[in-house]
Amino acid sequence: MLARDLGLPHLDLEAESVPDGARSLFPKTYWIEKRAAPVRLDDSNLRLVMVDPLDIATIKAVAQASGRYIEVAVGDLLEIRALVDRSFSEE
């Protein structure tokens, strides 16, 4: 499993949602294209769940847009897509 090989957590996303403060970073289409979504946010960190945790360009873009340190976790594509759809249902 990729998460284990890289020493990263693998998240179950059924009970997760994109935090309010992270929804304005990028539109729904960005998250779908990048196969990623923010799941936790505090004053200095943002947890980003990704299908490809080696996508450094996306990690850098989210870090720059959020002004936070990015903690990467691995998630399944279908679960990430469902999370994005639930969290951005108004778009």
Order of alpha helices (4+ residues) and beta strands (2+ residues): alpha-alpha-alpha-beta-beta-alpha-beta-alpha
